[in-house]
Amino acid sequence: MRTKICGITSYEDAMIAIDAGADALGFVFYEKSPRFVSVEQAKTIISKLPPFVEKVALFVNESAETIDSVCSTVGATLAQLHFEASDTLCNTLTTPYIKVIRAKSIEDIKNRADEYLLVDAYCEAYGGAGKRINIEWFEDMDCSKIILAGGLDSSNVSALKKYGFYGVDVSSGVEISHGNKDPKKVQEFIKNAQ
């Protein structure tokens, strides 16, 4: 499974994730998040990163213009839409994007089976709550276009391999504190995911 380490707030944490084998890094542009980074911070971090790593910018309730502008300025390669983005907004974006489904039921996932999705457990807050989704929903489902998030860590990620998820996304499960990654947890998570 591919791995994304989200909530990157420093160059050091970015390199810990890359050196451990992460396929993607997530940068949170949602001011209410404890993992929020400014445009300047993200630009500084991303400008120093090696090639062949996806740089994902996470947005909540922003316009297409803001999303495109931020992604272009910081050098993000993918926008993660952590809100109910309209078709009009998505069609306006020039930046490649992935939608997040905050799933309340299995139907929320099944209705979107033809597109790549990041699936997180539903909670009132946007992202980083560490709430785990009902894994039984994925029995007998084609998970090849699903990136699973929510409540993951090194102790439970290897059990997901049998489902054939495209990837996994983790933030709080590899942290010492909000926005500060634990090198050992990052390494163990990626090793167990692979």
PyMOL CGO cylinders between C-alpha atoms (Angstrom):
from pymol import cmd
from pymol.cgo import CYLINDER

trace = [
    CYLINDER, 0.00, 0.00, 0.00, 1.12, 3.52, -0.74, 0.3, 1, 1, 1, 1, 1, 1,
    CYLINDER, 1.12, 3.52, -0.74, 1.60, 5.74, 2.29, 0.3, 1, 1, 1, 1, 1, 1,
    CYLINDER, 1.60, 5.74, 2.29, 0.87, 9.39, 2.98, 0.3, 1, 1, 1, 1, 1, 1,
    CYLINDER, 0.87, 9.39, 2.98, 2.15, 11.10, 6.11, 0.3, 1, 1, 1, 1, 1, 1,
    CYLINDER, 2.15, 11.10, 6.11, -0.13, 14.07, 6.76, 0.3, 1, 1, 1, 1, 1, 1,
    CYLINDER, -0.13, 14.07, 6.76, 0.19, 17.11, 8.99, 0.3, 1, 1, 1, 1, 1, 1,
    CYLINDER, 0.19, 17.11, 8.99, 3.79, 17.91, 8.04, 0.3, 1, 1, 1, 1, 1, 1,
    CYLINDER, 3.79, 17.91, 8.04, 4.88, 21.13, 9.76, 0.3, 1, 1, 1, 1, 1, 1,
    CYLINDER, 4.88, 21.13, 9.76, 8.68, 21.03, 9.40, 0.3, 1, 1, 1, 1, 1, 1,
    CYLINDER, 8.68, 21.03, 9.40, 11.37, 20.11, 6.88, 0.3, 1, 1, 1, 1, 1, 1,
    CYLINDER, 11.37, 20.11, 6.88, 12.84, 17.67, 9.41, 0.3, 1, 1, 1, 1, 1, 1,
    CYLINDER, 12.84, 17.67, 9.41, 9.56, 15.75, 9.68, 0.3, 1, 1, 1, 1, 1, 1,
    CYLINDER, 9.56, 15.75, 9.68, 9.17, 15.79, 5.90, 0.3, 1, 1, 1, 1, 1, 1,
    CYLINDER, 9.17, 15.79, 5.90, 12.59, 14.19, 5.46, 0.3, 1, 1, 1, 1, 1, 1,
    CYLINDER, 12.59, 14.19, 5.46, 11.91, 11.63, 8.22, 0.3, 1, 1, 1, 1, 1, 1,
    CYLINDER, 11.91, 11.63, 8.22, 8.84, 10.53, 6.25, 0.3, 1, 1, 1, 1, 1, 1,
    CYLINDER, 8.84, 10.53, 6.25, 10.61, 10.54, 2.88, 0.3, 1, 1, 1, 1, 1, 1,
    CYLINDER, 10.61, 10.54, 2.88, 13.64, 8.64, 4.21, 0.3, 1, 1, 1, 1, 1, 1,
    CYLINDER, 13.64, 8.64, 4.21, 11.28, 6.05, 5.69, 0.3, 1, 1, 1, 1, 1, 1,
    CYLINDER, 11.28, 6.05, 5.69, 9.69, 5.55, 2.26, 0.3, 1, 1, 1, 1, 1, 1,
    CYLINDER, 9.69, 5.55, 2.26, 6.56, 7.73, 2.27, 0.3, 1, 1, 1, 1, 1, 1,
    CYLINDER, 6.56, 7.73, 2.27, 4.94, 8.20, -1.14, 0.3, 1, 1, 1, 1, 1, 1,
    CYLINDER, 4.94, 8.20, -1.14, 3.20, 11.46, -0.21, 0.3, 1, 1, 1, 1, 1, 1,
    CYLINDER, 3.20, 11.46, -0.21, 3.29, 14.23, 2.37, 0.3, 1, 1, 1, 1, 1, 1,
    CYLINDER, 3.29, 14.23, 2.37, 0.28, 16.24, 3.52, 0.3, 1, 1, 1, 1, 1, 1,
    CYLINDER, 0.28, 16.24, 3.52, 0.26, 19.95, 4.34, 0.3, 1, 1, 1, 1, 1, 1,
    CYLINDER, 0.26, 19.95, 4.34, -2.80, 21.31, 6.15, 0.3, 1, 1, 1, 1, 1, 1,
    CYLINDER, -2.80, 21.31, 6.15, -4.11, 24.73, 5.06, 0.3, 1, 1, 1, 1, 1, 1,
    CYLINDER, -4.11, 24.73, 5.06, -7.01, 24.75, 7.51, 0.3, 1, 1, 1, 1, 1, 1,
    CYLINDER, -7.01, 24.75, 7.51, -6.43, 27.37, 10.19, 0.3, 1, 1, 1, 1, 1, 1,
    CYLINDER, -6.43, 27.37, 10.19, -8.44, 25.58, 12.89, 0.3, 1, 1, 1, 1, 1, 1,
    CYLINDER, -8.44, 25.58, 12.89, -6.18, 22.52, 12.68, 0.3, 1, 1, 1, 1, 1, 1,
    CYLINDER, -6.18, 22.52, 12.68, -3.33, 22.09, 15.19, 0.3, 1, 1, 1, 1, 1, 1,
    CYLINDER, -3.33, 22.09, 15.19, -1.27, 21.00, 12.16, 0.3, 1, 1, 1, 1, 1, 1,
    CYLINDER, -1.27, 21.00, 12.16, -1.93, 24.17, 10.15, 0.3, 1, 1, 1, 1, 1, 1,
    CYLINDER, -1.93, 24.17, 10.15, 0.96, 25.53, 8.10, 0.3, 1, 1, 1, 1, 1, 1,
    CYLINDER, 0.96, 25.53, 8.10, 1.12, 28.93, 6.45, 0.3, 1, 1, 1, 1, 1, 1,
    CYLINDER, 1.12, 28.93, 6.45, 1.74, 29.33, 2.74, 0.3, 1, 1, 1, 1, 1, 1,
    CYLINDER, 1.74, 29.33, 2.74, 5.25, 30.61, 3.56, 0.3, 1, 1, 1, 1, 1, 1,
    CYLINDER, 5.25, 30.61, 3.56, 6.06, 27.64, 5.82, 0.3, 1, 1, 1, 1, 1, 1,
    CYLINDER, 6.06, 27.64, 5.82, 4.86, 25.09, 3.26, 0.3, 1, 1, 1, 1, 1, 1,
    CYLINDER, 4.86, 25.09, 3.26, 6.68, 26.80, 0.39, 0.3, 1, 1, 1, 1, 1, 1,
    CYLINDER, 6.68, 26.80, 0.39, 9.94, 26.77, 2.36, 0.3, 1, 1, 1, 1, 1, 1,
    CYLINDER, 9.94, 26.77, 2.36, 9.59, 23.07, 3.22, 0.3, 1, 1, 1, 1, 1, 1,
    CYLINDER, 9.59, 23.07, 3.22, 8.47, 21.93, -0.24, 0.3, 1, 1, 1, 1, 1, 1,
    CYLINDER, 8.47, 21.93, -0.24, 11.19, 23.90, -2.04, 0.3, 1, 1, 1, 1, 1, 1,
    CYLINDER, 11.19, 23.90, -2.04, 13.85, 21.74, -0.32, 0.3, 1, 1, 1, 1, 1, 1,
    CYLINDER, 13.85, 21.74, -0.32, 12.23, 18.34, -0.94, 0.3, 1, 1, 1, 1, 1, 1,
    CYLINDER, 12.23, 18.34, -0.94, 13.63, 15.75, -3.36, 0.3, 1, 1, 1, 1, 1, 1,
    CYLINDER, 13.63, 15.75, -3.36, 11.69, 14.79, -6.52, 0.3, 1, 1, 1, 1, 1, 1,
    CYLINDER, 11.69, 14.79, -6.52, 9.19, 11.91, -6.90, 0.3, 1, 1, 1, 1, 1, 1,
    CYLINDER, 9.19, 11.91, -6.90, 7.28, 12.66, -3.71, 0.3, 1, 1, 1, 1, 1, 1,
    CYLINDER, 7.28, 12.66, -3.71, 3.63, 13.75, -3.93, 0.3, 1, 1, 1, 1, 1, 1,
    CYLINDER, 3.63, 13.75, -3.93, 3.04, 17.03, -2.10, 0.3, 1, 1, 1, 1, 1, 1,
    CYLINDER, 3.04, 17.03, -2.10, -0.61, 17.18, -1.01, 0.3, 1, 1, 1, 1, 1, 1,
    CYLINDER, -0.61, 17.18, -1.01, -2.30, 20.38, 0.14, 0.3, 1, 1, 1, 1, 1, 1,
    CYLINDER, -2.30, 20.38, 0.14, -5.36, 19.84, 2.37, 0.3, 1, 1, 1, 1, 1, 1,
    CYLINDER, -5.36, 19.84, 2.37, -8.22, 22.37, 2.19, 0.3, 1, 1, 1, 1, 1, 1,
    CYLINDER, -8.22, 22.37, 2.19, -11.53, 22.86, 4.02, 0.3, 1, 1, 1, 1, 1, 1,
    CYLINDER, -11.53, 22.86, 4.02, -14.23, 25.10, 2.54, 0.3, 1, 1, 1, 1, 1, 1,
    CYLINDER, -14.23, 25.10, 2.54, -12.01, 27.12, 0.19, 0.3, 1, 1, 1, 1, 1, 1,
    CYLINDER, -12.01, 27.12, 0.19, -12.71, 28.46, -3.29, 0.3, 1, 1, 1, 1, 1, 1,
    CYLINDER, -12.71, 28.46, -3.29, -11.17, 26.98, -6.44, 0.3, 1, 1, 1, 1, 1, 1,
    CYLINDER, -11.17, 26.98, -6.44, -9.18, 30.20, -6.88, 0.3, 1, 1, 1, 1, 1, 1,
    CYLINDER, -9.18, 30.20, -6.88, -7.66, 29.93, -3.39, 0.3, 1, 1, 1, 1, 1, 1,
    CYLINDER, -7.66, 29.93, -3.39, -6.87, 26.23, -3.82, 0.3, 1, 1, 1, 1, 1, 1,
    CYLINDER, -6.87, 26.23, -3.82, -5.17, 26.75, -7.18, 0.3, 1, 1, 1, 1, 1, 1,
    CYLINDER, -5.17, 26.75, -7.18, -3.29, 29.81, -5.95, 0.3, 1, 1, 1, 1, 1, 1,
    CYLINDER, -3.29, 29.81, -5.95, -1.96, 28.14, -2.79, 0.3, 1, 1, 1, 1, 1, 1,
    CYLINDER, -1.96, 28.14, -2.79, -0.98, 24.93, -4.61, 0.3, 1, 1, 1, 1, 1, 1,
    CYLINDER, -0.98, 24.93, -4.61, 0.84, 26.90, -7.32, 0.3, 1, 1, 1, 1, 1, 1,
    CYLINDER, 0.84, 26.90, -7.32, 2.64, 29.12, -4.80, 0.3, 1, 1, 1, 1, 1, 1,
    CYLINDER, 2.64, 29.12, -4.80, 3.85, 26.36, -2.49, 0.3, 1, 1, 1, 1, 1, 1,
    CYLINDER, 3.85, 26.36, -2.49, 4.56, 23.73, -5.16, 0.3, 1, 1, 1, 1, 1, 1,
    CYLINDER, 4.56, 23.73, -5.16, 1.87, 21.24, -4.13, 0.3, 1, 1, 1, 1, 1, 1,
    CYLINDER, 1.87, 21.24, -4.13, 1.15, 18.54, -6.69, 0.3, 1, 1, 1, 1, 1, 1,
    CYLINDER, 1.15, 18.54, -6.69, -2.31, 17.51, -5.44, 0.3, 1, 1, 1, 1, 1, 1,
    CYLINDER, -2.31, 17.51, -5.44, -5.18, 19.21, -3.60, 0.3, 1, 1, 1, 1, 1, 1,
    CYLINDER, -5.18, 19.21, -3.60, -7.06, 17.21, -0.98, 0.3, 1, 1, 1, 1, 1, 1,
    CYLINDER, -7.06, 17.21, -0.98, -10.64, 18.47, -0.69, 0.3, 1, 1, 1, 1, 1, 1,
    CYLINDER, -10.64, 18.47, -0.69, -11.73, 17.76, 2.88, 0.3, 1, 1, 1, 1, 1, 1,
    CYLINDER, -11.73, 17.76, 2.88, -15.23, 19.17, 2.36, 0.3, 1, 1, 1, 1, 1, 1,
    CYLINDER, -15.23, 19.17, 2.36, -18.29, 18.63, 0.16, 0.3, 1, 1, 1, 1, 1, 1,
    CYLINDER, -18.29, 18.63, 0.16, -16.80, 20.24, -2.92, 0.3, 1, 1, 1, 1, 1, 1,
    CYLINDER, -16.80, 20.24, -2.92, -19.33, 20.97, -5.66, 0.3, 1, 1, 1, 1, 1, 1,
    CYLINDER, -19.33, 20.97, -5.66, -18.89, 19.70, -9.21, 0.3, 1, 1, 1, 1, 1, 1,
    CYLINDER, -18.89, 19.70, -9.21, -18.60, 23.33, -10.30, 0.3, 1, 1, 1, 1, 1, 1,
    CYLINDER, -18.60, 23.33, -10.30, -15.67, 23.90, -7.95, 0.3, 1, 1, 1, 1, 1, 1,
    CYLINDER, -15.67, 23.90, -7.95, -13.96, 20.67, -9.01, 0.3, 1, 1, 1, 1, 1, 1,
    CYLINDER, -13.96, 20.67, -9.01, -14.41, 21.45, -12.72, 0.3, 1, 1, 1, 1, 1, 1,
    CYLINDER, -14.41, 21.45, -12.72, -12.90, 24.90, -12.17, 0.3, 1, 1, 1, 1, 1, 1,
    CYLINDER, -12.90, 24.90, -12.17, -9.72, 23.61, -10.50, 0.3, 1, 1, 1, 1, 1, 1,
    CYLINDER, -9.72, 23.61, -10.50, -6.56, 23.48, -12.57, 0.3, 1, 1, 1, 1, 1, 1,
    CYLINDER, -6.56, 23.48, -12.57, -4.74, 21.59, -9.78, 0.3, 1, 1, 1, 1, 1, 1,
    CYLINDER, -4.74, 21.59, -9.78, -5.19, 17.78, -9.70, 0.3, 1, 1, 1, 1, 1, 1,
    CYLINDER, -5.19, 17.78, -9.70, -7.32, 16.87, -6.70, 0.3, 1, 1, 1, 1, 1, 1,
    CYLINDER, -7.32, 16.87, -6.70, -8.71, 14.05, -4.60, 0.3, 1, 1, 1, 1, 1, 1,
    CYLINDER, -8.71, 14.05, -4.60, -11.98, 14.21, -2.69, 0.3, 1, 1, 1, 1, 1, 1,
    CYLINDER, -11.98, 14.21, -2.69, -12.31, 13.11, 0.93, 0.3, 1, 1, 1, 1, 1, 1,
    CYLINDER, -12.31, 13.11, 0.93, -15.39, 11.16, 1.96, 0.3, 1, 1, 1, 1, 1, 1,
    CYLINDER, -15.39, 11.16, 1.96, -16.16, 11.46, 5.67, 0.3, 1, 1, 1, 1, 1, 1,
    CYLINDER, -16.16, 11.46, 5.67, -18.15, 8.24, 5.69, 0.3, 1, 1, 1, 1, 1, 1,
    CYLINDER, -18.15, 8.24, 5.69, -21.16, 7.81, 7.95, 0.3, 1, 1, 1, 1, 1, 1,
    CYLINDER, -21.16, 7.81, 7.95, -22.23, 4.57, 6.24, 0.3, 1, 1, 1, 1, 1, 1,
    CYLINDER, -22.23, 4.57, 6.24, -21.06, 2.04, 3.68, 0.3, 1, 1, 1, 1, 1, 1,
    CYLINDER, -21.06, 2.04, 3.68, -23.34, 3.68, 1.07, 0.3, 1, 1, 1, 1, 1, 1,
    CYLINDER, -23.34, 3.68, 1.07, -21.23, 6.86, 1.23, 0.3, 1, 1, 1, 1, 1, 1,
    CYLINDER, -21.23, 6.86, 1.23, -18.34, 4.82, -0.17, 0.3, 1, 1, 1, 1, 1, 1,
    CYLINDER, -18.34, 4.82, -0.17, -20.21, 2.52, -2.57, 0.3, 1, 1, 1, 1, 1, 1,
    CYLINDER, -20.21, 2.52, -2.57, -21.82, 5.47, -4.34, 0.3, 1, 1, 1, 1, 1, 1,
    CYLINDER, -21.82, 5.47, -4.34, -18.37, 6.73, -5.40, 0.3, 1, 1, 1, 1, 1, 1,
    CYLINDER, -18.37, 6.73, -5.40, -16.66, 3.42, -6.26, 0.3, 1, 1, 1, 1, 1, 1,
    CYLINDER, -16.66, 3.42, -6.26, -15.58, 4.58, -9.74, 0.3, 1, 1, 1, 1, 1, 1,
    CYLINDER, -15.58, 4.58, -9.74, -13.20, 7.34, -8.56, 0.3, 1, 1, 1, 1, 1, 1,
    CYLINDER, -13.20, 7.34, -8.56, -10.10, 7.58, -6.39, 0.3, 1, 1, 1, 1, 1, 1,
    CYLINDER, -10.10, 7.58, -6.39, -11.16, 8.66, -2.90, 0.3, 1, 1, 1, 1, 1, 1,
    CYLINDER, -11.16, 8.66, -2.90, -9.66, 9.30, 0.47, 0.3, 1, 1, 1, 1, 1, 1,
    CYLINDER, -9.66, 9.30, 0.47, -12.05, 7.72, 2.98, 0.3, 1, 1, 1, 1, 1, 1,
    CYLINDER, -12.05, 7.72, 2.98, -12.07, 8.92, 6.58, 0.3, 1, 1, 1, 1, 1, 1,
    CYLINDER, -12.07, 8.92, 6.58, -14.43, 8.20, 9.46, 0.3, 1, 1, 1, 1, 1, 1,
    CYLINDER, -14.43, 8.20, 9.46, -17.09, 10.83, 9.94, 0.3, 1, 1, 1, 1, 1, 1,
    CYLINDER, -17.09, 10.83, 9.94, -16.66, 13.25, 12.82, 0.3, 1, 1, 1, 1, 1, 1,
    CYLINDER, -16.66, 13.25, 12.82, -17.71, 16.85, 13.39, 0.3, 1, 1, 1, 1, 1, 1,
    CYLINDER, -17.71, 16.85, 13.39, -14.14, 18.12, 13.22, 0.3, 1, 1, 1, 1, 1, 1,
    CYLINDER, -14.14, 18.12, 13.22, -12.24, 18.17, 9.93, 0.3, 1, 1, 1, 1, 1, 1,
    CYLINDER, -12.24, 18.17, 9.93, -9.33, 15.72, 9.97, 0.3, 1, 1, 1, 1, 1, 1,
    CYLINDER, -9.33, 15.72, 9.97, -6.89, 14.58, 12.61, 0.3, 1, 1, 1, 1, 1, 1,
    CYLINDER, -6.89, 14.58, 12.61, -9.44, 13.19, 15.05, 0.3, 1, 1, 1, 1, 1, 1,
    CYLINDER, -9.44, 13.19, 15.05, -7.94, 9.69, 14.88, 0.3, 1, 1, 1, 1, 1, 1,
    CYLINDER, -7.94, 9.69, 14.88, -11.39, 8.10, 14.70, 0.3, 1, 1, 1, 1, 1, 1,
    CYLINDER, -11.39, 8.10, 14.70, -11.40, 4.66, 13.11, 0.3, 1, 1, 1, 1, 1, 1,
    CYLINDER, -11.40, 4.66, 13.11, -13.80, 3.68, 10.35, 0.3, 1, 1, 1, 1, 1, 1,
    CYLINDER, -13.80, 3.68, 10.35, -15.75, 0.41, 10.41, 0.3, 1, 1, 1, 1, 1, 1,
    CYLINDER, -15.75, 0.41, 10.41, -13.33, -1.87, 8.56, 0.3, 1, 1, 1, 1, 1, 1,
    CYLINDER, -13.33, -1.87, 8.56, -16.01, -4.52, 7.99, 0.3, 1, 1, 1, 1, 1, 1,
    CYLINDER, -16.01, -4.52, 7.99, -17.53, -2.19, 5.40, 0.3, 1, 1, 1, 1, 1, 1,
    CYLINDER, -17.53, -2.19, 5.40, -14.69, -3.08, 3.06, 0.3, 1, 1, 1, 1, 1, 1,
    CYLINDER, -14.69, -3.08, 3.06, -15.24, -6.85, 3.05, 0.3, 1, 1, 1, 1, 1, 1,
    CYLINDER, -15.24, -6.85, 3.05, -15.87, -8.00, -0.54, 0.3, 1, 1, 1, 1, 1, 1,
    CYLINDER, -15.87, -8.00, -0.54, -15.45, -4.44, -1.87, 0.3, 1, 1, 1, 1, 1, 1,
    CYLINDER, -15.45, -4.44, -1.87, -13.00, -3.36, -4.57, 0.3, 1, 1, 1, 1, 1, 1,
    CYLINDER, -13.00, -3.36, -4.57, -10.69, -1.11, -2.54, 0.3, 1, 1, 1, 1, 1, 1,
    CYLINDER, -10.69, -1.11, -2.54, -8.12, -0.51, -5.28, 0.3, 1, 1, 1, 1, 1, 1,
    CYLINDER, -8.12, -0.51, -5.28, -9.08, 3.19, -5.58, 0.3, 1, 1, 1, 1, 1, 1,
    CYLINDER, -9.08, 3.19, -5.58, -9.46, 3.88, -1.86, 0.3, 1, 1, 1, 1, 1, 1,
    CYLINDER, -9.46, 3.88, -1.86, -6.95, 5.61, 0.41, 0.3, 1, 1, 1, 1, 1, 1,
    CYLINDER, -6.95, 5.61, 0.41, -7.95, 4.86, 3.98, 0.3, 1, 1, 1, 1, 1, 1,
    CYLINDER, -7.95, 4.86, 3.98, -7.49, 7.35, 6.83, 0.3, 1, 1, 1, 1, 1, 1,
    CYLINDER, -7.49, 7.35, 6.83, -8.56, 7.62, 10.44, 0.3, 1, 1, 1, 1, 1, 1,
    CYLINDER, -8.56, 7.62, 10.44, -7.28, 5.89, 13.55, 0.3, 1, 1, 1, 1, 1, 1,
    CYLINDER, -7.28, 5.89, 13.55, -4.36, 4.19, 11.82, 0.3, 1, 1, 1, 1, 1, 1,
    CYLINDER, -4.36, 4.19, 11.82, -0.99, 3.44, 13.41, 0.3, 1, 1, 1, 1, 1, 1,
    CYLINDER, -0.99, 3.44, 13.41, 1.81, 0.90, 13.14, 0.3, 1, 1, 1, 1, 1, 1,
    CYLINDER, 1.81, 0.90, 13.14, -0.10, -1.66, 15.22, 0.3, 1, 1, 1, 1, 1, 1,
    CYLINDER, -0.10, -1.66, 15.22, -3.14, -1.90, 12.94, 0.3, 1, 1, 1, 1, 1, 1,
    CYLINDER, -3.14, -1.90, 12.94, -2.02, -0.92, 9.43, 0.3, 1, 1, 1, 1, 1, 1,
    CYLINDER, -2.02, -0.92, 9.43, -0.62, -4.33, 8.38, 0.3, 1, 1, 1, 1, 1, 1,
    CYLINDER, -0.62, -4.33, 8.38, -4.04, -5.93, 8.95, 0.3, 1, 1, 1, 1, 1, 1,
    CYLINDER, -4.04, -5.93, 8.95, -5.38, -3.75, 6.12, 0.3, 1, 1, 1, 1, 1, 1,
    CYLINDER, -5.38, -3.75, 6.12, -3.24, -5.38, 3.42, 0.3, 1, 1, 1, 1, 1, 1,
    CYLINDER, -3.24, -5.38, 3.42, -5.82, -8.08, 2.67, 0.3, 1, 1, 1, 1, 1, 1,
    CYLINDER, -5.82, -8.08, 2.67, -8.34, -5.45, 1.53, 0.3, 1, 1, 1, 1, 1, 1,
    CYLINDER, -8.34, -5.45, 1.53, -6.15, -4.18, -1.31, 0.3, 1, 1, 1, 1, 1, 1,
    CYLINDER, -6.15, -4.18, -1.31, -6.41, -0.47, -0.51, 0.3, 1, 1, 1, 1, 1, 1,
    CYLINDER, -6.41, -0.47, -0.51, -4.60, 1.86, -2.91, 0.3, 1, 1, 1, 1, 1, 1,
    CYLINDER, -4.60, 1.86, -2.91, -3.03, 3.55, 0.09, 0.3, 1, 1, 1, 1, 1, 1,
    CYLINDER, -3.03, 3.55, 0.09, -3.22, 4.69, 3.69, 0.3, 1, 1, 1, 1, 1, 1,
    CYLINDER, -3.22, 4.69, 3.69, -3.04, 8.15, 5.23, 0.3, 1, 1, 1, 1, 1, 1,
    CYLINDER, -3.04, 8.15, 5.23, -1.85, 8.83, 8.79, 0.3, 1, 1, 1, 1, 1, 1,
    CYLINDER, -1.85, 8.83, 8.79, -1.25, 11.87, 10.94, 0.3, 1, 1, 1, 1, 1, 1,
    CYLINDER, -1.25, 11.87, 10.94, -1.92, 11.56, 14.69, 0.3, 1, 1, 1, 1, 1, 1,
    CYLINDER, -1.92, 11.56, 14.69, -0.93, 7.86, 14.66, 0.3, 1, 1, 1, 1, 1, 1,
    CYLINDER, -0.93, 7.86, 14.66, 2.73, 8.76, 14.05, 0.3, 1, 1, 1, 1, 1, 1,
    CYLINDER, 2.73, 8.76, 14.05, 3.04, 11.84, 16.26, 0.3, 1, 1, 1, 1, 1, 1,
    CYLINDER, 3.04, 11.84, 16.26, 4.72, 12.79, 19.52, 0.3, 1, 1, 1, 1, 1, 1,
    CYLINDER, 4.72, 12.79, 19.52, 2.37, 15.80, 19.72, 0.3, 1, 1, 1, 1, 1, 1,
    CYLINDER, 2.37, 15.80, 19.72, 0.14, 17.67, 17.22, 0.3, 1, 1, 1, 1, 1, 1,
    CYLINDER, 0.14, 17.67, 17.22, 2.27, 18.43, 14.17, 0.3, 1, 1, 1, 1, 1, 1,
    CYLINDER, 2.27, 18.43, 14.17, 5.44, 16.77, 15.51, 0.3, 1, 1, 1, 1, 1, 1,
    CYLINDER, 5.44, 16.77, 15.51, 6.25, 13.37, 14.04, 0.3, 1, 1, 1, 1, 1, 1,
    CYLINDER, 6.25, 13.37, 14.04, 7.92, 10.53, 15.93, 0.3, 1, 1, 1, 1, 1, 1,
    CYLINDER, 7.92, 10.53, 15.93, 10.66, 9.09, 13.67, 0.3, 1, 1, 1, 1, 1, 1,
    CYLINDER, 10.66, 9.09, 13.67, 10.26, 5.57, 15.07, 0.3, 1, 1, 1, 1, 1, 1,
    CYLINDER, 10.26, 5.57, 15.07, 6.47, 5.60, 14.64, 0.3, 1, 1, 1, 1, 1, 1,
    CYLINDER, 6.47, 5.60, 14.64, 6.79, 6.90, 11.07, 0.3, 1, 1, 1, 1, 1, 1,
    CYLINDER, 6.79, 6.90, 11.07, 9.31, 4.20, 10.17, 0.3, 1, 1, 1, 1, 1, 1,
    CYLINDER, 9.31, 4.20, 10.17, 7.26, 1.42, 11.75, 0.3, 1, 1, 1, 1, 1, 1,
    CYLINDER, 7.26, 1.42, 11.75, 4.04, 2.60, 10.12, 0.3, 1, 1, 1, 1, 1, 1,
    CYLINDER, 4.04, 2.60, 10.12, 5.53, 2.69, 6.61, 0.3, 1, 1, 1, 1, 1, 1,
    CYLINDER, 5.53, 2.69, 6.61, 7.33, -0.63, 7.08, 0.3, 1, 1, 1, 1, 1, 1,
    CYLINDER, 7.33, -0.63, 7.08, 4.14, -2.32, 8.29, 0.3, 1, 1, 1, 1, 1, 1,
    CYLINDER, 4.14, -2.32, 8.29, 2.08, -0.77, 5.47, 0.3, 1, 1, 1, 1, 1, 1,
    CYLINDER, 2.08, -0.77, 5.47, 4.49, -2.11, 2.85, 0.3, 1, 1, 1, 1, 1, 1,
]
cmd.load_cgo(trace, "trace")
